[in-house]
């Protein structure tokens, strides 16, 4: 599914705060539940991988792609250790 321009612009705006953080435990059931719950309440959610979770770009990309898959969401974009997910609605 292609991301609409309005969603992409919203995801890139400074108006969206980080509301989910990935800790040392990586992708856990509570993290997946929290992200899924937030995506049920709003269109986009900004997620940050804390330092030490994944030091390599490929590791972070893999974590973000896996999160999108398990939450049935769409990864709008990722930059560094921050990613924005869209519910698709």
WODA-V548559 format. One record per pair of residues at least 24 apart in sequence whose ideal C-beta (glycine too) atoms are under 8 Angstrom apart, sorted by the first residue. I is the first residue (numbers start at 1). GAP is how many residues later the second one is. D is the distance in Angstrom with one decimal. If there is no record, write none. Layout:
BEGIN
I:GAP:D  I:GAP:D
END
This chain:
BEGIN
1:73:6.1  1:87:6.2  3:71:6.3  3:73:5.4  3:83:6.3  7:36:6.7  7:37:6.6  7:69:6.4  7:79:5.4  8:68:6.2  8:69:7.3  10:33:7.3  10:34:6.1  11:33:5.4  11:35:7.7  11:65:4.3  11:66:6.1  11:73:4.0  11:75:7.1  12:65:7.2  12:72:8.0  16:28:6.2  16:30:5.0  16:68:7.0  17:29:6.5  18:28:4.8  18:29:7.0  18:30:4.6  18:64:6.8  19:26:5.8  19:27:6.3  19:28:7.8  20:25:6.1  20:26:7.5  20:27:4.5  20:28:7.5  21:26:7.3  21:27:5.3  21:28:7.7  21:29:5.7  22:25:6.5  22:26:7.0  22:27:4.4  22:28:6.3  22:31:5.4  22:41:6.6  22:45:7.9  23:27:5.6  23:30:6.9  24:26:7.3  24:28:6.4  24:29:6.5  26:27:6.5  26:37:6.8  27:36:6.4  27:39:6.1  27:40:6.1  27:43:7.2  31:36:8.0  32:35:7.3  32:38:5.4  32:39:6.1  35:32:6.5  35:36:5.2  35:38:7.5  35:50:6.8  36:35:4.9  36:36:8.0  39:32:6.2  39:34:5.4  39:46:6.4  39:47:7.9  39:48:4.2  40:47:7.2  42:45:7.5  43:43:6.3  43:44:5.7  43:46:6.5  44:32:6.6  44:40:5.5  44:41:6.7  44:42:5.1  44:43:7.4  45:28:7.9  45:39:7.1  45:40:5.1  46:36:6.5  46:37:7.5  46:38:5.2  47:35:7.1  47:36:5.2  47:37:7.4  47:38:6.4  48:33:5.9  48:34:5.0  49:32:4.4  49:33:7.8  49:34:7.8  50:31:7.6  51:30:7.3  53:28:7.6  54:27:7.7
END
